[in-house]
């Protein structure tokens, strides 16, 4: 191998000598290098562009595969297996009446009339389901959409109905779990002498419990535009959640207080009122209606506890009350009259009024801003 090393070294020295002695050779070499540099830069840019395009196409293909369910599941943010959930503080005071309420409700609207049901006008089905869907969606409830998906679910229910009731618990649990729905709105239309009757039931899939039911009589399809929203409000009123978060239970307050809270699944055409019930008094004293914002929060900035001057402490219960349109008008008329006898709200029928939540506070005999602990 020594001769190869000697030959290589001699060739390098010879090339070096030729480069410095023969000017024509030197100029040819320099021109060749210059020409190669001229094409080297655009070639490098072109290669980088091709590489970037190939990488982008490959990334898009990977996302399509993942969306189709053939690839690995996406990484979800949240508690990992074995991670303690107790470390996360619970700040939402809404009632925990059902486990699924800790997440968002998801409703599927189902025509329960069946194949042997009475025939009704062709546009009834579309009007009923469209109106109910809009009503529940406006209340912040997710919907299991899609005509084909609903049709498969209804077919499964009626197939099991041959041996069981339509609200058979095992069937509803299986269907609800598979479709990802927590509740179902089952509706049907029956013939009356002078028109039609719409019946709706709100059913919890997990227990097959009929939570709420509502009925409306309609003369024709045009009347559905009024009747269906009323039926939807009646169903929502049974699952509405209202929490008073400020002031807290047992607070000592001045005369003027600010009441704040959260509300979910509130009927669109019902009104949320705040009402006071003084200690040792049976009549409610409505204060004011409140508006629920898009983030589910509400605030009443001017609520007054009793008279301007008091000689001793007095307890008040502050109520959040959901009231339908007809009984809201009773409250408005009472406030406009300037009367100070109160209203017997507790005796109003549940289909018109729901007392949702309350807190008890104490009015201090000494004027003080806001509320504080006992």
C-alpha positions in Angstrom: 0.0 0.0 0.0 3.1 2.3 0.3 3.4 2.7 -3.4 -0.3 3.9 -3.6 0.4 6.5 -0.9 3.5 7.7 -2.7 1.7 7.9 -6.1 -1.2 9.9 -4.6 1.2 12.3 -2.9 3.2 12.8 -6.1 -0.1 13.4 -8.1 -1.2 16.0 -5.6 2.1 17.9 -5.8 2.0 17.7 -9.6 -1.5 19.1 -9.7 -0.4 21.9 -7.4 2.6 22.8 -9.6 0.4 22.7 -12.8 -2.2 25.0 -11.1 0.4 27.7 -10.3 2.6 27.4 -13.4 0.1 26.9 -16.3 -2.3 29.9 -16.3 -4.7 28.3 -18.9 -5.3 25.2 -16.7 -5.8 27.4 -13.6 -8.4 29.6 -15.4 -10.2 26.5 -16.7 -10.5 25.1 -13.2 -11.7 28.4 -11.7 -14.4 28.8 -14.5 -15.6 25.2 -13.9 -15.9 25.9 -10.1 -17.7 29.2 -10.8 -20.2 27.5 -13.2 -20.9 24.8 -10.6 -21.6 27.5 -7.9 -24.1 29.2 -10.2 -26.2 26.1 -10.4 -25.5 24.8 -6.9 -27.6 27.4 -5.0 -30.9 27.1 -7.0 -30.5 23.3 -7.0 -30.3 23.3 -3.2 -33.4 25.5 -2.9 -35.3 23.2 -5.3 -34.3 20.1 -3.3 -35.5 21.8 -0.1 -38.9 22.7 -1.7 -39.5 19.2 -2.9 -38.6 17.8 0.6 -41.1 20.2 2.2 -43.9 19.3 -0.2 -43.3 15.5 0.4 -43.4 16.1 4.2 -46.6 18.0 4.0 -48.3 15.4 1.9 -47.2 12.7 4.3 -48.5 14.6 7.3 -51.9 15.1 5.6 -52.2 11.4 4.8 -51.4 10.6 8.4 -54.2 12.9 9.7 -56.7 11.3 7.3 -55.8 7.8 8.5 -56.3 8.9 12.1 -59.6 10.5 11.4 -60.8 7.3 9.8 -60.1 5.3 12.9 -57.5 3.1 11.3 -54.5 4.6 13.2 -53.6 5.0 16.9 -56.0 7.1 19.0 -55.1 10.7 19.6 -53.4 11.7 22.8 -56.1 13.3 25.1 -55.2 15.9 27.7 -56.5 15.2 31.2 -56.0 12.8 34.1 -53.8 9.9 33.3 -54.6 6.4 34.7 -53.8 6.3 38.3 -53.7 10.1 38.6 -55.7 11.4 41.5 -58.9 13.3 40.6 -59.3 14.5 44.2 -56.5 17.0 43.6 -58.8 19.0 41.3 -61.0 21.4 43.2 -64.7 21.3 42.5 -66.0 24.8 42.1 -69.3 24.1 40.3 -72.2 24.0 42.8 -74.9 22.7 40.4 -77.0 19.8 41.8 -75.5 16.4 41.2 -78.9 14.7 40.6 -77.6 12.3 38.0 -74.0 11.1 37.3 -74.1 12.0 33.6 -74.9 15.6 34.6 -71.2 16.0 35.5 -70.6 16.0 31.8 -72.9 17.5 29.2 -76.3 16.0 28.5 -76.8 14.5 25.1 -80.4 13.9 23.8 -81.8 11.9 20.9 -85.3 12.8 19.7 -87.3 9.7 18.7 -90.6 9.2 16.9 -92.2 6.6 19.2 -95.5 6.1 17.2 -94.2 2.9 15.6 -95.3 1.3 12.3 -98.8 0.7 13.5 -99.4 4.2 14.8 -102.1 6.5 13.5 -101.2 8.3 10.3 -100.7 12.0 10.7 -100.0 14.8 8.2 -96.7 14.4 6.4 -95.1 17.6 7.6 -95.8 16.9 11.3 -92.7 14.8 11.8 -90.4 17.4 10.3 -91.9 20.2 12.2 -91.9 18.4 15.6 -88.3 17.2 15.4 -86.9 20.4 14.0 -88.6 22.5 16.7 -87.6 20.1 19.6 -84.0 20.0 18.3 -83.8 23.8 18.2 -85.3 24.1 21.6 -82.9 21.6 23.3 -79.9 23.0 21.5 -80.7 26.5 22.6 -80.8 25.3 26.2 -77.2 24.1 25.8 -78.0 20.4 25.4 -76.1 18.3 22.8 -78.2 16.4 20.2 -77.6 13.1 18.6 -78.2 14.2 15.1 -78.6 12.4 11.8 -81.8 10.9 10.3 -80.1 7.6 9.5 -78.7 7.2 13.1 -82.1 8.0 14.6 -83.8 5.6 12.2 -81.5 2.7 13.3 -82.0 3.5 17.0 -85.8 3.6 16.6 -85.7 0.3 14.7 -83.7 -1.3 17.5 -86.2 0.0 20.1 -89.2 -1.3 18.2 -87.5 -4.7 17.5 -87.1 -5.2 21.3 -90.6 -3.9 21.9 -92.0 -7.1 20.5 -91.1 -8.8 23.8 -90.7 -5.8 26.1 -92.1 -2.4 26.7 -90.7 0.5 24.7 -88.9 1.8 27.8 -87.4 -1.5 28.7 -84.4 -0.6 30.9 -82.0 -3.1 29.4 -82.8 -2.0 25.9 -82.5 1.7 26.7 -79.2 1.2 28.5 -77.7 -0.7 25.6 -79.0 1.7 22.9 -78.0 4.8 24.9 -74.6 3.6 25.7 -73.9 2.6 22.1 -75.2 5.8 20.6 -73.6 8.0 23.3 -76.9 9.6 24.4 -77.9 10.2 28.0 -81.6 11.0 27.5 -84.3 10.4 24.9 -87.3 12.5 23.9 -89.9 10.1 22.8 -92.8 11.7 21.0 -96.0 10.5 19.3 -99.1 12.0 17.7 -102.6 10.6 18.2 -105.9 11.6 16.6 -108.5 13.6 18.5 -112.1 14.4 17.4 -111.2 17.9 16.4 -107.5 17.7 15.8 -104.3 16.0 17.1 -102.6 15.4 20.4 -98.8 15.6 20.8 -97.4 13.6 23.7 -93.7 13.8 24.7 -91.7 12.0 27.3 -88.2 12.7 28.5 -86.5 9.4 29.4 -83.2 8.8 31.1 -81.5 5.9 29.3 -79.5 4.7 32.2 -82.5 3.9 34.4 -85.4 4.0 31.9 -87.0 6.6 34.2 -89.6 8.9 32.7 -88.3 12.2 34.1 -90.9 14.4 32.5 -93.9 14.3 30.2 -96.0 16.9 28.4 -99.0 17.0 26.2 -100.4 19.6 23.8 -103.5 19.6 21.5 -103.1 21.0 18.0 -105.6 21.6 15.3 -103.2 21.6 12.4 -99.5 21.8 11.5 -99.5 25.6 11.9 -100.4 25.2 15.6 -97.3 23.1 16.1 -95.1 26.2 16.0 -96.6 27.3 19.3 -97.4 24.0 20.9 -94.0 22.2 20.4 -91.9 25.0 22.1 -94.3 24.9 25.1 -93.9 21.1 25.3 -90.1 21.5 25.0 -90.1 24.1 27.9 -92.2 21.7 30.1 -89.6 19.0 29.6 -86.6 21.2 30.2 -88.1 22.7 33.3 -87.7 19.3 35.0 -84.0 19.0 34.3 -83.1 22.7 34.7 -80.3 23.4 37.2 -79.8 26.7 38.9 -77.2 27.3 41.6 -76.8 30.4 43.8 -73.1 30.9 44.4 -73.0 34.3 46.0 -73.8 35.0 48.8 -73.0 31.7 50.5 -75.2 29.9 53.0 -75.1 31.7 56.4 -73.8 35.0 55.3 -74.5 38.2 57.3 -75.4 41.0 54.8 -76.4 44.6 54.6 -79.7 45.6 53.0 -78.5 45.7 49.4 -76.8 42.5 48.2 -75.5 41.1 44.9 -76.7 37.6 44.0 -74.7 35.6 41.5 -74.9 32.0 40.2 -75.0 29.6 37.3 -77.9 28.0 35.4 -78.0 25.2 32.9 -80.8 23.7 30.7 -83.1 26.6 31.3 -86.4 26.6 29.3 -86.2 29.3 26.6 -89.6 30.8 27.3 -89.5 30.6 31.1 -88.1 33.3 33.3 -85.6 33.0 36.2 -86.7 35.1 39.1 -85.1 35.8 42.5 -87.5 35.8 45.4 -87.2 36.5 49.1 -88.9 34.6 51.9 -88.4 36.5 55.3 -88.2 34.4 58.4 -91.6 33.6 60.0 -93.4 34.7 56.8 -95.1 32.4 54.4 -95.4 34.7 51.4 -92.7 35.2 48.8 -91.5 38.6 47.8 -90.3 38.5 44.1 -87.3 40.8 43.5 -86.3 40.8 39.9 -85.8 38.6 36.8 -82.3 37.6 35.9 -80.8 36.9 32.5 -78.6 33.9 32.0 -75.5 34.7 29.9 -74.0 32.5 27.3 -71.4 31.2 29.8 -74.3 30.0 32.0 -73.6 32.7 34.6 -76.1 35.2 35.9 -76.0 38.3 38.2 -78.6 40.3 40.1 -76.9 43.4 41.3 -79.8 45.0 43.3 -81.5 42.7 45.7 -82.9 44.3 48.9 -83.4 42.5 52.2 -86.4 44.0 53.9 -87.0 47.6 55.0 -84.5 50.3 54.9 -84.1 50.4 58.7 -84.4 47.4 61.0 -84.0 47.1 64.8 -82.7 43.6 64.9 -81.2 40.9 62.7 -83.6 39.1 60.4 -83.1 35.9 58.4 -84.1 35.7 54.7 -84.1 32.8 52.3 -83.2 33.8 48.8 -84.8 31.6 46.2 -84.1 31.0 42.5 -87.4 30.3 40.8 -88.2 29.3 37.2 -91.6 30.5 36.1 -93.4 30.1 32.8 -94.7 33.0 30.8 -98.3 33.1 32.3 -97.1 33.1 35.9 -94.3 35.5 35.1 -97.0 38.0 34.2 -98.6 37.5 37.6 -95.3 38.5 39.2 -94.9 41.5 36.9 -98.4 42.6 37.8 -97.8 42.2 41.5 -94.6 44.3 41.3 -96.3 47.0 39.2 -99.2 47.2 41.8 -96.8 48.3 44.5 -98.4 45.8 46.9 -96.4 44.5 49.9 -98.4 41.4 50.8 -96.3 38.9 48.9 -97.3 36.0 46.7 -97.9 32.4 47.6 -95.4 31.0 45.0 -95.0 27.8 46.9 -98.5 26.8 46.0 -98.2 27.3 42.3 -98.5 24.2 40.1 -95.2 22.6 39.1 -96.1 22.8 35.5 -95.9 26.6 35.8 -93.3 27.1 38.5 -90.2 25.4 39.8 -88.3 26.5 42.9 -84.8 25.3 42.1 -82.4 26.5 44.8 -82.0 28.7 47.8 -79.5 30.2 50.4 -80.2 31.5 53.8 -78.7 34.9 54.8 -79.1 37.2 57.8 -79.8 40.9 57.5 -77.7 42.8 59.9 -79.2 45.5 62.1 -76.2 47.6 61.3 -75.8 48.7 57.7 -72.8 47.1 56.0 -71.6 46.7 52.5 -72.1 43.3 50.8 -72.1 40.0 52.8 -69.6 38.3 55.1 -69.3 35.2 57.2 -71.5 34.6 60.3 
